[in-house]
Amino acid sequence: MEATLGQSVERPVRWPDDFADEEQRGKTKTVRVTLKDVKRKNLPALDDALAREVGDFDSLDALLKAVREDLERHAERTADADVRQKLIDEILGANPFDVPPTWVNQLVKAYAEAYQVPEDESGRFADEFKSMAERQVRRDLVIDTLADQEKLKATESDIDDRIADVAKKRNQDPGQVYASLQKANRLTEIERSITEERVFAWLLERNTVE
């Protein structure tokens, strides 16, 4: 920040204690830096031209409306997720149970594969994600148990209706959307989503949320 364009400055820099090269950790060296270019960000004018540039909006008001609606939907999803987690926590608190370690390990392995964790980092990754995986297993068991007991599992008809809604929003043929989702192995994901919605709707009808 002190240098001007084209100027070179030298400063002593201490290598951090967790530096990748162990031999360099904690050492102080002189670093020479030359400022070759300076760029500054300038915010564009908030007007109709900007709205047309960033998307399919006729005016700034249309852009602001879309942003506001998007923020509201995000806030609703966040609040809904928080309520769902609190409901699960209450159930788990009143009904403690152990989970098979193999299930937790399988989920950790699935996380590692999804995140493409290198083999030499798998141990550290497993230690960090074990508690998260265990919570997920407990959550799934609670949802599955309630879905079975109260007959809340999604049916094929429910899945067809959900796909029809998706196709309508995309202005596509439902058969094509179904085939695409089936090819991507996402039908199980849709079935799970519908089942969870039903379970939490059932819970909300029978509990007071403050």
trRosetta pair geometry for C-beta under 8 A, 3 or more apart (Angstrom, degrees):
i j d omega theta_ij theta_ji phi_ij phi_ji
2 9 6.7 93 81 -88 109 162
3 7 4.4 -165 -162 81 91 115
3 8 7.6 31 -134 -97 132 7
3 9 5.1 -123 -77 -17 114 124
3 33 7.2 -126 -35 103 159 104
3 35 4.3 162 119 -20 130 136
4 7 4.7 79 55 -11 69 129
4 35 6.9 175 96 70 21 144
5 35 5.9 -111 -117 115 33 110
5 36 7.9 37 -157 -175 72 13
5 37 7.5 30 -131 -117 98 18
5 38 5.5 -87 -81 -11 103 119
6 34 7.5 -20 -166 -175 30 94
6 35 6.7 -36 10 79 19 83
6 36 7.5 66 -87 -112 44 41
7 34 7.3 -171 100 -145 32 62
7 35 5.6 15 55 34 73 111
8 32 6.1 13 180 -179 110 96
8 33 6.8 171 -151 88 64 40
8 34 4.4 -28 -95 -94 88 81
8 35 7.7 -162 -82 10 40 69
9 32 7.4 176 89 -149 35 55
9 33 5.7 -14 59 61 81 89
9 35 7.9 34 3 -21 101 100
10 30 5.5 13 -179 180 109 105
10 31 6.9 166 -150 82 61 41
10 32 4.8 -22 -96 -97 87 75
10 33 7.7 162 -87 18 38 67
11 30 7.2 164 84 -150 24 64
11 31 5.8 -22 64 59 75 89
11 33 7.6 -11 17 9 101 110
12 28 5.3 18 179 175 107 110
12 29 7.2 167 -150 89 64 22
12 30 5.7 -42 -93 -93 60 63
12 31 7.7 121 -132 12 14 79
13 28 6.9 168 83 -152 32 65
13 29 6.1 -26 61 66 82 71
13 30 7.6 120 14 -125 79 16
13 31 4.6 16 2 -7 129 126
14 26 7.1 -21 -176 -160 98 34
14 27 7.3 179 -149 96 60 29
14 28 4.6 -31 -94 -94 72 84
15 19 4.7 -13 167 -50 105 156
15 24 4.8 -99 168 144 174 93
15 25 5.9 -128 113 -122 113 25
15 26 6.4 -32 75 19 89 17
15 27 5.1 20 24 55 119 73
15 28 7.4 -147 4 -78 73 33
15 29 7.1 40 -35 8 100 104
16 19 5.0 141 66 -52 74 83
16 25 7.1 -45 101 -137 46 76
17 25 5.4 61 -147 -173 38 109
17 26 5.7 42 -98 -63 70 87
18 25 7.2 76 -38 -123 9 119
19 22 7.5 165 84 -89 83 26
19 24 5.3 -83 111 90 147 99
19 25 4.7 -172 39 -90 103 72
21 24 4.3 46 93 15 110 113
21 25 7.4 -167 93 -36 59 74
22 25 5.7 -30 -157 -7 42 119
24 27 5.4 -91 -166 31 55 123
35 38 7.0 30 168 -61 114 91
44 50 5.2 150 115 -100 127 120
44 53 8.0 -61 138 59 169 151
45 49 7.3 44 77 56 106 112
45 50 6.4 -159 84 -36 61 123
46 50 6.1 -72 -130 41 33 153
46 60 6.4 89 157 -139 75 135
47 50 5.6 108 54 8 58 99
47 51 7.4 -108 113 -4 38 93
47 60 5.7 -88 -166 -58 24 131
48 51 5.4 -53 -151 34 39 117
48 52 6.5 35 154 -17 69 103
48 58 7.6 -27 -154 142 106 48
48 59 4.9 -43 -116 -134 100 59
48 60 5.2 -92 -74 -26 52 85
49 52 6.0 -55 -151 37 31 107
49 53 6.4 32 150 -23 64 109
50 53 5.5 -58 -148 35 33 114
50 54 6.3 19 161 -12 69 109
50 60 7.0 46 62 -98 97 95
50 63 7.6 -63 105 -2 87 174
51 54 6.5 -62 -143 39 25 100
51 55 7.3 -57 179 54 57 80
51 57 4.1 -92 167 98 100 124
51 58 7.4 -16 120 78 128 22
51 59 5.8 27 80 138 162 17
51 60 4.8 -149 -41 -85 132 46
51 62 6.4 104 -178 63 139 92
51 63 3.9 -135 -125 -30 101 132
52 55 8.0 -120 -153 67 19 41
52 57 6.3 -125 -78 73 42 72
52 58 7.3 32 -83 -127 92 22
54 57 7.2 2 70 21 86 121
54 63 6.8 73 67 -129 122 132
55 63 7.0 136 52 -110 112 95
55 66 7.6 -107 90 86 151 164
57 60 7.8 82 137 -89 130 19
57 62 4.3 173 -158 97 95 114
57 63 4.4 65 178 -64 171 82
57 66 6.8 -115 -91 1 122 139
58 62 5.4 82 45 -2 75 154
59 62 4.9 105 56 3 74 99
59 63 7.3 -134 102 -1 45 86
60 63 5.5 -54 -152 37 38 113
60 64 6.2 36 152 -18 70 106
61 64 5.8 -55 -145 39 31 110
61 65 6.2 35 154 -23 64 106
62 65 5.7 -52 -148 34 30 114
62 66 6.5 30 154 -19 63 105
63 66 5.8 -57 -151 35 31 109
63 67 6.4 29 153 -17 66 106
64 67 5.7 -53 -145 37 32 111
64 68 6.2 34 155 -21 65 107
65 68 5.7 -55 -147 36 29 112
65 69 6.3 27 155 -17 64 107
66 69 5.9 -55 -147 37 30 109
66 70 6.3 31 153 -21 64 107
67 70 5.7 -56 -149 36 30 113
67 71 6.4 29 153 -18 65 106
68 71 5.8 -56 -150 36 30 110
68 72 6.4 31 152 -20 64 106
69 72 5.6 -54 -147 36 33 113
69 73 6.4 33 154 -19 66 104
70 73 5.8 -52 -148 35 31 110
70 74 6.4 32 152 -19 64 106
71 74 5.6 -53 -148 37 32 113
71 75 6.3 34 153 -20 65 105
72 75 5.7 -52 -147 35 32 111
72 76 6.4 33 153 -20 64 105
73 76 5.6 -53 -149 35 32 113
73 77 6.4 32 153 -19 65 104
74 77 5.8 -54 -148 36 31 110
74 78 6.3 31 153 -19 65 107
75 78 5.7 -54 -147 36 31 112
75 79 6.3 30 155 -17 65 107
76 79 5.8 -56 -146 39 29 109
76 80 6.1 30 155 -20 65 109
77 80 5.7 -55 -145 37 29 112
77 81 6.3 31 156 -20 65 106
78 81 5.8 -55 -148 36 29 110
78 82 6.4 30 152 -21 63 107
79 82 5.6 -55 -150 34 32 113
79 83 6.5 32 153 -19 65 104
80 83 5.8 -53 -149 35 32 110
80 84 6.4 33 153 -19 65 106
81 84 5.7 -53 -148 36 32 113
81 85 6.4 31 155 -19 65 106
82 85 5.9 -55 -149 35 29 109
82 86 6.5 28 154 -18 63 107
83 86 5.8 -58 -150 36 31 110
83 87 6.5 34 152 -21 65 104
83 200 7.9 102 109 -170 100 122
83 204 7.6 36 149 -95 130 111
83 209 5.6 18 -143 -150 114 147
84 87 5.7 -54 -151 33 32 112
84 88 6.5 30 153 -16 65 105
84 196 8.0 33 -148 172 141 108
84 200 5.3 -37 -112 -118 100 140
85 88 5.7 -54 -150 38 34 111
85 89 6.2 37 151 -23 66 106
86 89 5.4 -50 -144 35 34 115
86 90 6.4 38 154 -22 64 102
86 209 7.6 113 86 -134 132 100
87 90 5.8 -53 -152 32 31 111
87 91 6.6 28 152 -16 63 105
87 200 6.7 134 61 -132 158 86
87 203 5.1 84 -171 145 144 146
87 204 7.6 -71 -86 -68 149 68
87 207 6.6 148 -120 62 104 163
87 209 7.7 -46 -68 -92 100 111
88 91 5.7 -57 -151 37 33 110
88 92 6.2 29 155 -15 68 109
88 138 7.8 117 172 118 113 95
88 139 5.3 3 -156 -119 151 87
88 142 5.9 142 -137 73 89 157
89 92 5.8 -57 -144 41 30 109
89 93 6.1 34 155 -24 64 108
90 93 5.7 -54 -146 34 28 114
90 94 6.5 15 159 -8 63 109
90 207 7.8 130 82 -141 158 150
91 94 6.1 -66 -150 43 28 101
91 95 5.9 -27 168 31 68 112
91 142 5.5 108 109 -146 143 138
92 95 6.5 -79 -127 64 24 74
92 96 6.8 60 173 -94 65 54
92 138 5.9 48 -109 160 130 131
92 142 6.8 -80 -64 -66 85 141
93 96 7.4 1 -149 -60 20 84
97 138 7.7 154 67 -128 90 96
97 141 7.8 -116 81 117 132 148
99 103 5.9 -95 164 64 101 127
99 104 6.2 102 112 -47 119 104
99 134 6.1 161 54 -150 141 81
99 137 4.9 108 -169 115 153 130
99 138 5.9 -105 -55 -70 137 77
99 141 7.0 -153 -108 -20 107 150
100 103 4.6 91 74 -3 95 103
100 104 7.4 -169 97 -4 54 82
101 104 5.5 -55 -153 37 42 112
101 105 6.1 41 151 -20 73 106
102 105 5.6 -54 -145 39 33 112
102 106 6.2 39 154 -24 66 104
103 106 5.7 -52 -150 33 30 113
103 107 6.6 27 153 -16 63 105
103 137 5.1 112 126 -134 118 139
104 107 5.9 -59 -154 37 32 108
104 108 6.4 33 150 -20 66 105
104 130 6.4 50 162 -157 122 75
104 133 4.9 112 -160 117 75 114
104 134 5.0 2 -116 -82 126 74
104 137 5.7 -86 -82 -16 70 151
105 108 5.5 -50 -145 35 34 113
105 109 6.3 37 153 -21 65 104
105 126 7.8 13 -130 -147 73 120
105 133 8.0 108 -62 131 17 153
106 109 5.7 -53 -151 35 31 113
106 110 6.5 33 149 -21 63 104
107 110 5.4 -50 -148 34 36 114
107 111 6.5 41 150 -21 65 100
107 133 4.1 154 97 -154 119 109
107 136 6.1 176 -177 82 155 127
107 137 6.1 -139 -15 -60 152 100
108 111 5.6 -50 -152 33 34 114
108 112 6.4 35 150 -21 65 105
108 125 7.6 142 -178 123 99 89
108 126 5.1 66 168 -128 142 78
108 129 5.4 141 -128 98 89 112
108 130 6.1 -6 -85 -92 136 60
108 133 4.8 -68 -62 -51 77 164
109 112 5.6 -52 -148 35 33 113
109 113 6.4 31 154 -17 65 104
110 113 5.8 -54 -148 37 32 109
110 114 6.3 33 153 -21 65 107
111 114 5.7 -59 -149 37 29 111
111 115 6.2 7 160 0 67 112
111 117 7.9 32 118 -13 75 129
111 125 7.6 -170 107 160 109 113
111 129 5.3 -156 98 169 160 158
111 132 7.9 89 -90 94 161 120
111 133 6.7 -112 -16 -80 136 111
112 115 6.2 -67 -142 49 26 97
112 117 4.2 -74 -154 34 81 125
112 122 5.8 43 -145 -128 149 89
112 125 5.5 109 -102 118 101 144
112 126 7.3 -19 -60 -68 130 77
112 129 7.8 -169 -56 44 80 153
113 116 7.2 25 -174 -77 32 43
113 117 7.8 -61 -53 25 23 86
115 125 7.7 -173 77 -149 136 139
117 121 5.5 -121 179 89 95 105
117 122 5.7 123 118 -91 119 65
117 125 4.7 8 -155 -62 158 168
118 121 4.8 71 65 17 89 105
118 122 7.4 -122 99 -39 46 77
119 122 5.6 -25 -155 -18 38 119
121 124 5.5 -56 -167 45 68 109
121 125 5.6 73 135 -28 85 107
122 125 5.5 -58 -144 40 31 115
122 126 6.1 36 157 -25 67 105
123 126 5.8 -54 -149 31 28 111
123 127 6.7 27 154 -18 62 104
124 127 5.7 -54 -152 34 34 112
124 128 6.4 27 154 -15 66 109
125 128 5.9 -63 -150 39 31 107
125 129 6.0 0 164 3 69 117
126 129 6.4 -70 -134 50 24 93
126 130 6.0 49 163 -57 64 97
127 130 6.2 -32 -144 -6 22 117
129 132 5.0 -61 -159 47 61 115
129 133 5.6 65 143 -27 86 103
130 133 5.7 -58 -147 37 29 110
130 134 6.3 29 155 -21 65 106
131 134 5.7 -52 -147 34 32 113
131 135 6.6 34 153 -19 64 103
132 135 5.8 -53 -152 34 32 111
132 136 6.4 32 150 -19 64 107
133 136 5.5 -55 -149 36 34 113
133 137 6.4 36 153 -21 66 103
134 137 5.7 -50 -148 33 33 111
134 138 6.5 33 153 -17 64 105
135 138 5.8 -56 -150 38 32 111
135 139 6.2 34 152 -22 65 107
136 139 5.6 -53 -146 35 31 114
136 140 6.3 31 155 -19 65 106
137 140 5.8 -55 -147 36 30 110
137 141 6.3 30 155 -20 64 107
138 141 5.8 -56 -148 35 30 111
138 142 6.5 30 155 -19 64 105
139 142 5.9 -57 -153 34 30 110
139 143 6.4 24 154 -13 65 109
140 143 5.8 -58 -147 40 32 109
140 144 6.0 30 156 -19 68 110
141 144 5.8 -54 -140 39 29 110
141 145 6.1 31 158 -22 63 108
142 145 5.9 -57 -148 35 26 111
142 146 6.4 19 158 -12 63 109
143 146 6.1 -60 -147 41 28 106
143 147 6.0 29 156 -21 65 111
143 195 7.1 99 162 128 111 104
143 196 5.8 -19 -151 -106 142 78
143 199 5.1 129 -145 89 81 176
144 147 5.7 -56 -143 37 28 113
144 148 6.3 27 158 -18 64 107
145 148 6.0 -58 -150 37 28 108
145 149 6.2 19 158 -13 65 112
146 149 5.9 -58 -138 42 30 106
146 150 5.7 -7 174 13 68 116
146 152 6.6 -9 128 30 82 137
146 199 5.0 100 98 -141 126 110
146 202 7.0 172 163 83 122 138
146 203 7.5 -9 -165 -60 161 102
147 150 6.9 -70 -130 54 17 86
147 151 7.8 32 171 -141 51 5
147 152 4.5 -104 -131 68 63 94
147 153 4.8 86 168 -66 112 74
147 195 5.2 15 -118 -173 143 111
147 198 7.2 87 -115 85 91 114
147 199 5.5 -60 -68 -74 85 115
148 151 7.7 13 -176 -72 24 42
148 153 7.2 37 -79 -39 49 114
150 199 7.8 132 59 -114 129 70
150 202 5.9 107 128 -159 162 162
152 195 6.4 109 122 -154 87 71
152 198 4.2 175 -178 124 104 123
152 199 5.4 130 115 -73 152 67
152 202 6.0 -85 -94 -26 146 145
153 191 7.9 12 -178 176 85 99
153 195 5.2 -8 -133 -113 51 115
153 198 7.8 -148 -67 64 9 147
154 158 4.3 -127 -160 84 84 141
154 159 6.1 93 151 -52 120 84
154 190 7.8 -148 137 126 167 71
154 191 4.7 -165 71 -154 133 67
154 192 7.8 -95 13 -42 133 14
154 194 3.7 82 -92 90 133 123
154 195 4.7 -97 -15 -55 93 79
154 198 7.1 176 -66 -5 73 134
155 158 4.8 108 51 1 68 100
155 159 7.3 -130 100 -2 42 86
156 159 5.6 -53 -151 36 36 112
156 160 6.3 39 150 -21 67 104
157 160 5.6 -51 -147 35 33 113
157 161 6.4 34 153 -20 65 104
158 161 5.8 -55 -150 35 31 111
158 162 6.4 29 153 -19 65 105
158 191 7.9 101 90 -123 111 65
158 194 5.1 135 146 171 127 157
159 162 5.7 -54 -148 35 32 110
159 163 6.3 31 154 -17 66 107
159 187 6.6 44 -163 -163 139 91
159 190 5.7 100 -135 113 91 120
159 191 5.7 -23 -84 -81 119 80
159 194 6.9 -127 -78 -1 63 153
160 163 5.8 -57 -148 38 30 110
160 164 6.3 35 152 -24 64 106
160 174 7.7 53 -167 173 75 134
160 178 7.8 -2 -119 -94 66 129
161 164 5.5 -52 -149 33 32 115
161 165 6.7 34 152 -20 63 101
162 165 5.7 -52 -155 32 34 112
162 166 6.6 34 149 -18 65 104
162 190 5.7 166 102 -176 144 119
162 193 7.9 134 -153 84 160 115
162 194 6.1 -114 -51 -71 147 123
163 166 5.5 -51 -149 36 36 113
163 167 6.2 38 152 -21 67 105
163 174 5.7 98 125 -158 99 92
163 177 5.5 162 -174 107 95 116
163 178 5.2 50 -179 -79 155 83
163 181 6.8 -124 -115 17 114 151
163 190 7.2 34 -62 -172 85 166
164 167 5.7 -52 -145 37 31 112
164 168 6.4 35 153 -23 63 105
164 174 4.9 -10 -101 -108 65 134
165 168 5.7 -53 -149 32 30 113
165 169 6.6 28 154 -16 63 105
166 169 5.9 -58 -153 37 31 109
166 170 6.3 14 155 -5 66 112
166 177 5.7 164 100 179 109 149
167 170 5.9 -66 -144 48 30 102
167 171 8.0 -139 163 35 57 3
167 172 4.8 -106 -151 76 76 80
167 173 6.4 -57 -161 116 130 15
167 174 4.2 -124 0 -86 168 61
167 176 7.5 121 -123 60 116 83
167 177 4.3 -136 -81 -3 96 148
168 171 7.4 25 -175 -75 30 40
170 177 6.8 138 51 -91 141 126
172 176 5.6 -105 165 75 109 120
172 177 5.4 119 101 -54 124 103
173 176 4.3 81 70 6 97 107
173 177 7.0 -172 89 -8 50 84
174 177 5.6 -57 -147 39 35 111
174 178 6.1 39 155 -23 68 105
175 178 5.6 -52 -147 34 31 113
175 179 6.3 30 155 -18 64 106
176 179 5.7 -54 -147 37 31 111
176 180 6.3 33 153 -21 64 107
177 180 5.7 -55 -148 36 31 113
177 181 6.3 27 156 -15 65 107
178 181 6.0 -60 -148 40 28 106
178 182 6.1 29 154 -20 65 110
178 187 8.0 42 -158 -91 72 113
179 182 5.6 -55 -144 37 29 113
179 183 6.3 32 156 -21 64 106
180 183 5.8 -54 -150 34 28 111
180 184 6.4 14 155 -6 63 111
181 184 5.8 -63 -145 46 32 103
181 186 4.5 -93 -163 68 82 106
181 187 5.6 108 131 -64 106 72
181 190 6.9 18 180 -22 144 135
182 185 7.5 31 -179 -75 33 32
182 186 7.7 -93 -62 44 19 70
182 187 5.6 21 -95 -35 64 123
185 188 7.0 -13 172 19 73 107
186 189 4.7 -46 -162 35 66 123
186 190 6.3 69 141 -23 80 95
187 190 5.7 -52 -152 34 37 111
187 191 6.4 39 149 -20 67 104
188 191 5.5 -52 -147 37 34 114
188 192 6.3 36 153 -21 66 105
189 192 5.7 -54 -149 35 29 112
189 193 6.4 32 152 -22 63 106
190 193 5.6 -52 -148 33 32 114
190 194 6.5 30 156 -16 65 104
191 194 6.1 -57 -151 36 29 108
191 195 6.3 29 153 -19 64 109
192 195 5.7 -57 -148 38 31 112
192 196 6.3 31 156 -19 66 106
193 196 5.9 -55 -148 36 28 109
193 197 6.5 32 153 -21 63 105
194 197 5.6 -53 -151 33 32 114
194 198 6.5 31 153 -18 65 105
195 198 5.8 -57 -153 36 32 111
195 199 6.3 31 152 -20 66 106
196 199 5.6 -54 -145 36 34 112
196 200 6.2 23 161 -10 68 107
197 200 6.3 -62 -146 42 26 102
197 201 6.1 29 155 -21 64 110
198 201 5.7 -55 -144 36 29 112
198 202 6.3 32 154 -21 64 106
199 202 5.7 -56 -154 34 29 113
199 203 6.5 27 150 -17 64 106
200 203 5.4 -48 -144 37 38 114
200 204 6.2 41 156 -22 67 104
201 204 5.8 -53 -145 36 30 111
201 205 6.6 35 153 -24 61 104
202 205 6.0 -54 -154 29 30 113
202 206 6.9 2 157 2 61 113
203 206 6.2 -80 -154 48 31 96
203 207 5.8 -8 164 9 73 122
204 207 6.3 -73 -124 52 27 90
204 209 6.6 -29 -133 -20 85 128
